[in-house]
Amino acid sequence: MITSEETTSTKNGDTMKVYEKKDVSNLVREYYGSIEFDIPDIQRREIAFQNWKEVGIRDRHRYFQTNEDLKHYLTQIPKAAAFHSVGYYLDPIEREFAKKSLQGFDFIFDIDADNLTGKGYVEKLGDLCMMAKRLIDNFLVEHFGISKEDIRIEFSGRKGLHLTILGDQYRYLSKTARRELVEYIEGTKLDRTILFPEKKGYILSEPNSKGWRGEGRSFVEDLLKATEGKSAKQNEEILQEHKLPKVQSKKISALLTQPRIRQTVLEGRLSPLMGKGAVTLNSLSGAVMKKHGIGLGSVIANMKKKKTRYEFDGKIIDRAVTYDAHRILRIPKSIHPKSGFPCITISYEQLSNPLEIFDEISKLVGHDLITIKLAKPVYLEADEVLDLEAGEHLLPRYLGLAALIQS
């Protein structure tokens, strides 16, 4: 039965509920009633909430014995956002961190697209997924030997990805060890001479190299592939696109047209490209690091300056999350108060097709049609782009909720 307080619309003779901005909390309450949380060891976590129309997170140090208890609470008092601690505590509700008795904390990489500019939302999300995939493939798996099955991937609901490395051996890693791992990935303290080592007078980049030497080898293979069958002039442009200096690009470009030299480089000997001295070797090593900075976003290279060591101006990996024991992160399946989409766990395979993230969101939130009424226009970007005018719209539930929250 429709009460006098509810907004209704009549279409084809049927009376439909019309949801407005004021109905968001009820929609969120209904959503939380339809899902099940699965926070590991929730009884050892601090739970925190953000209230509607409130800046910041002031409601902290909450405790829930079970995931079902948390669900029941949010169906009674739907909050704008919900978070859990990365740390595990003997006393989660203690307000002084020194007295909480920390029992380890999750080993997490936070990849953030906040400073990726000049692109649409879905394109940014695609770049974010590409960076996460490179971090997993090239470093976590290739360098550290972590199994993909031991990496949980979560989409924050807006512009972030969280990679959690599972297992007690990582949960109890010290802050110092975590910091060293991040610095290794960033390459901020890397001795560049290890990229292309010298052995018996030859500069080497051997096939199947591991670690940072593998990064150098990957760069060389990319160059060979990009310059295959190209003229010296074309090669010069390609080499500059790969961040090699103009002078060195011109020097190497003609050499890369010669099949014998290309074969020698492919086999792992770079000496034919080096010429006299180490200038070209330095340039090649520098280009590898620039590519790395653009691909993963070294934290050292995002100091809000227009000129940085790696020519990259965006903050991608938030290193503080990795070694901050008292950090809180968005709870999987909770709604993001800016986007209206939930934080969800995704598979490694879905990183290759970010639009599948919205398939998961539609399954979780619902794709049944609801009618919403917007007081102002909303430009909604998801698996489809909707330029919604003020007024009534019939949308799948997951898009309708997002549109109302963003309005």
N, C-alpha and C positions, 0 to 999 in steps of 0.2 A: 504493500500500500504506500502511495506517495504522500508524504506530508506536505503541509502548506509551505514549509520552509525550503523544500527542495525545488530546484530549477528544473523544469521539464521542457521537452520539445516534442512536437507531434509530427511524425513523418509516415506517410503511407497508412495513416490511420492508427499507428502505434505510438504510445506515449513512451518516451525514452528519458532517462535521467541525463541531465546536462551537468557536467562537472566544470566548476570554475576554480580560480586560484584559491579561494577560501576552502575548497574541498581537498586540497593536496594532502593534508594530514590524514584525512579519512582514506584516501587512496593508498597512502603509504601504510596505514594500519591494515588495510585489506591485504596488501602485498605481503607484509610480514606474517600475516596469518596463513599464507599459502606456501611458505618456504620453510626449510629446515636448516639451521645453522650447523656447521661442523668445525668449530674452532678446536684445534688440538689442545688438550690440557687446559681447558677454559678455567678450571678451578684454581689454576696457578697464575692466571693473567689478571692484570688490571684492565678494567673496561672503562671507557670514557665516552661521553656523548657531547654533541654540539646541539644546542637548542635553536629552534627556529628564530630567525631575525637576530641572531646573536653572532657577534664577531669573535672568532677564536673558540677554543675548547676549554670551558670553565668547569664542566661537570666531570671530574676525574675520580680515580681511586675507588671505582665501583667493583663489586664482587658478585659473580654468579656461579653457583655450584655446577650447573649443567647448561648445555646449549638450549634445552627446552625452557629453562628458567628465563634465559635472555629473550627468547622468542615471545614468551608470555608477557614479559615486561614491555616489549616494543609494540605489541598489539594493544596494550593498554595505554601506553604513553609513547606514541610514535615520534621519535626524535629526528632532527634534521640530518644527523650523521652519527655513526657509531664506530668506535675504534677499539682495538685491543693492543696491549703492550707486546713488544717483541721479547721482553724479558719474562722470566718465570720466577715467581716469588713465593716464599713461605707465607707471607702476609700481604696479599695484594691490596688490601684496603688501607694499609698504613700510609699516611700522607708524606712522611719523610722517607725519601728513597734509601737513605742509609740504614733505616730500620726495617725495610721490606724483606731483607734477606734474599738477595738475588741468587737464583739457581740456574745460571746460564741464560743465554739469549739467542734468538734466531739469527742465523747468518744470512743476511739479505743484501741484495743489490737493488737499489731504487733507480730506475731509468726514467727520466722526466723530460717531457717535451715542452715545458713552459716557455723556453727561450728559442724554440724553433719558429722562426718567423717567415712570413711571405708565402705560406702555403695554406691550403684548405685543411679542415679538420681531419678528414679521412686520409689525405696525403701525409699529414704529420703522423698520424697513427701508423701508417705504413712504414714511414722512416723509423719510428720508434720500434716497431716489430723487427725491422731489418737489423737495427742496432742490437736488440736483445738476442736475436739469432746469432749474430756475429760474436757477441760476448759468450754465449753458450758454446758455440762450435769451436771458435778459435782459442778460447782461454779456459773456460770451466771444464770442458771435455778434453780438448787437445793438450792444454798445458798442465792442468791439475789432475786429470784422470777421473773427474766426477762423472758418474753415469747420468744420462738425460733423465732416467727414471727417478733420480734423486733430486731433481730440480722442479719445484712447484712454481708455476707461472701464474701471476694474477694481474688482470687489467683493473686499474684503480677505479674505473667508472668514468674517467675523463681524459687525462693526458699523462698517464703514468703506467709503468709496468713494474711489478715487484717479483724478483727472482729469489726464492727461498731455497737454500741448500739444506736438505734434510739429513738427519743423522746426529747422534750425540757427539761424535767427534768434531762436528762443526759448531754445535750449540755451545760447547765449552771452550772454543777458541778465544784466546786473550784479545784485548783491544789492539795490542801491539802487533800480533800476528795478522789480524784483520787489516790493519793499516798497511802492513807490508804487502799483503796480497793485492790490495787496491792500487798501491803504488807500482807494483809489478805490472798490473793490467794497463795502467795509464802510461807506463814507460817513463815516468817523471824522473827516475833516478837511474835510468838505463845507460850502461856503457855501450855506446853505439858500435864500438868495434866488434861486438859479438854478432852483429847482424850479418856481416860478410867477413868471416875470419880469413886469415892468411896462413897458408900451409905450403911449405917448400917453394916459396916464391909465387904461389898462385893465390889470387883472390877467389874465394869459393862461395857458391850458393847452391849447395847440393840438394838434389831431389830427396823428398821425404824428411827434410830437416824438421826438427821439433822446436817448441818454444818460440822465442823471439827470432831465432834463425829461420824458423818456419814462416814467420811473418815476412822476413826479407825475401825468402824464396817465393812466397806467394806473390809478392810485388813484382819480382822478375818475371814470373810466369804470366802475370797480367800484361806486362809490357810486351812480351813476345807475342801473345795472342792479339793484342791491340794493333801491333805494327806488322802483322803477317801480311805479305803481299802489297805493302804500301810503299810509296815513293819516299825519298829522303825528305822532301818538303812536307809530306803528310806526317811522316814520323816526327819531325820537329814539332809540329803542332800537338801531336799526341803526347809527346814527352813533356811538353809544358803543361798540358792538362793534368798530367800525373805529378805536377809540382816540382819538376826538375828545372833548374835555372836556364835561362835562354841560351847562354853561352854553351853550357854543357849539353843542352838539347840539340844544338846545332852540331856539336862535335860527335855525338853518339848516333844521330839520325842516319847518316850515310852508312855507318858500320852495320846498322841493323837491316840494311838491304842486302847484305852479303850472306848467302846461305851457309857458308862454312863457319862464319863467326856466330851466326844464330844457333847452329848445331852445337858449337863449343859452349855457348852460354846455356843452352838447354841441358847439356850434360853436367853443368855445375861450375864451370870455370869462367869467371868474369874478367879475367886479365885482359883479353882483347879489347874490352870496352874502356879499360882504365887509362890507357895512355901513360904519360909520364906523371909521376907524383900521385898524391892522394886526393887531389881536388875533386875529381869526378866521383871517387869513392865516398867522400864526404857529402857530395851533392845527392848521391843515390841513397845514402843512409838518411839524410835529411828529408828526402821525398817519402821514404817509408814512414817516418814519424809524422809527417804532415798528413799522409793518408790515414794513419791510425787516429790522429786527433779528430779528423773530419768524420771518420767512421764510428768512433765510440765516444768522442767528446771528452777529452781529458779535463778533469776538474781544474788542474793547474792552468789550463789554457782558456779559462772563462772569466778572467778577472775584470769584466766589463770594459775592457780596453778594445780599441779598434784594431790594434796590432798586437798579436800574441805570438808566442813561439811556434804554435801549430796553425796559425791563421784560422782559428776557429773561435767563434764568439758566443757559443751557446752552451749552457750548463746541461749536461745529459746525465752523467752518473753522479748522484748525490752521495758522496763518500761518507758523510756524517751518519747516514742511515745504517751503513755497514758496521760501524763500530760504536754506535751510541746505544748503550744497554737499556736506556730508559725511554727510547723512542716509542711512539704509538703509531700504528698503521690502520688503515681503513679495514673494517671487518668484511671478509668475503660475503657477498649477497646483500650487504647493506647499500642503501641508496646514496649516491653522491648528490649533495645539495645544490651543486652548480649545474650539473649536466642532467640530473634526473635519471641517469642510468646506474645500475648496480655495479659494484665491484664484483668481478667474477673470476673463477679459476678457468684458465684456458689450456689447451694442449700445445706442445711444441709445434705440431703440424699446423696449427691455426696461425702461427706467426707468419707463415708464408701467404696467408690469405686473410688479412685483417677484417674483411667484411663478414667473415664467419663469426667474429666476436658478437656482432649484432644478431646473428641467428641464435646464439646462446642466450643473449639478453631477452630476445622475444620469447624464447621458450620459458625463461625463468619468470619474467614479469607478466607475460600473457600477450597474445596477439588477437584476442577477441576485440571486436569493434566497440568503441565508446565514443560518446559525443562530448566534446569540450567546447567551452566558450572563452575566447581570449579577449582580454581587455585592450591589448595592444599587439602589434605584429611581432612574430617570432620567426627568426631564421634558424631552422633546425637542421643540423647535419648529423646523419647517421648512415645506415646502409643506403639511404636515399636522402636527397636534399629537398627540404620542404620550406618554401617561402610563404609562411602562413599569415594571412591578413587578420586583423581584429574581427571577431565574430565566431560563429559556430563551425566546427569541423568534425567529421567522422573519421577517427583514426584507430589503428591498432593500439591496444592498451599501453604497450611499452613506449610508443611514440607520443601518445596523448599525455601520459604522466610526465615525460620529459619536456614536452612543450609547455605544460602548465608550470612546472618548476622553473623553467627558463624564462617565463613571461614576467 
